[in-house]
Amino acid sequence: MYAMLKKEFFQYTAYKFMFLMGIYDLFILPCNGMITGLQVIWGEHFCNNPKLYYFAGVIGSDGFYAVGIICIILAFDRFLEMSFPSLARYVFGGVKTYLWLCVPILYQIYVGFQLPHVFNIKIYAMNSDPYHKIPEMENNPKFHFAEFRIFHGLNNGLLIVFLVLFYGGLIIIAKIKTKIYNKPQISKVQRQMTTQALCVCGEMFLAPCLHIFMMFVEFPVFIEIAAHFSWICLHGDTPVIYYFLNKSLRKAVKKMFSPVTQKFQRVTTFPTSFSVNNRVEAYTNSSNISVTKNSAAY
């Protein structure tokens, strides 16, 4: 993320959206990955620490909604940039980029007043009912709202529709341009950013689809676990995608860590060279002593 702040990257609108997505990931992962993992290890239900697990659910759920909006905006940006560059500069150029960055934050504030998902150790996944599958406690009216199911379903459904619309349109227009001009009218940087955005946002298909069906259909536990794992991967493997798909960003990261690696190499090679020099010096001294003794005997 620090490498993204360099001017060579941050001058592009897509990197600004990806950077904001990374900030959300830093807050979401401890809530949907670490705290939930400890909850399973300790075998604690929601009632053991309701405040902690409630706010972990709020941060995780709200962050997911915000990242979904960022993915839609990023897909829209990539679509305009690749299809209608002049319109893209008008829509996302200058200060307007930062106005777009406010949209997911405002949406997150709005959904913060909706019922969040809370981790349930019976199914090892998030659920709107923290007492799901607990006899005589599940389907509590305080957690079982039909309105929330509708809101969550609409959010995930529209997310999938917009991603398919923008990225599908982008691929179609790219194919048309290639056919008309007999060569891709896409720069290397544009292609690189679009590939990254497609990989990052492409993961948004699996998690929302599974969570939509989970709200209305009872799946086996392993499907519930797969849905939660896909949610963790959605926020956890983004840096891996950036690192392996972006050669320039990879070089910037290596350059950033080069002083540390060089210092480590100096520290590790010094004792080796020191010990070799000691052995050479000791061997030389012993040879001199033996020569002196032989000379004296002679």
Summary of the structure (lengths in Angstrom):
residues: 298
radius of gyration: 27.9
end to end distance: 74.9
largest distance: 107.2
contacts: 867
relative contact order: 0.11
helix: 79%
strand: 2%
